[in-house]
Amino acid sequence: MVWARFDDDWDDRPEILALTAQGHRAYVASILYVARFTTDGHLPAAALKTRDARAAAELVKRGLWEPTEAGWYAPLWREHVPSRADLEKARNANAERVRRHRKGGP
């Protein structure tokens, strides 16, 4: 399971303060989607729960999403979620640590 992280002052950023409730909800949902499915910031249009075109337009206007052919891209995703490569590296290192431990090694 991957966690999405939001700094305690994240809500005070000008681009976030300017969002409507729907835009705020859509942005948080998009970051949770990126975390859950390790998409490295890519958001397929069909996968998002929000179908509100106004919220999507708002997020694009504020620079929080960029339109793509398949949906959107959240350029600030790395502030909240580790990349797929970083996760794989950590998982492999943990698996190796567990393997060594089970063998009785250091």
Secondary structure, 3 states (H helix, E strand, C coil): CCCCCCCCCHHHCHHHHCCCHHHHHHHHHHHHHHHHHCCCCEEEHHHCCCCCHHHHHHHHHCCCCEECCCEEECCCHHHCCCCHHHHHHHHHHHHHHHHHHHHCCC
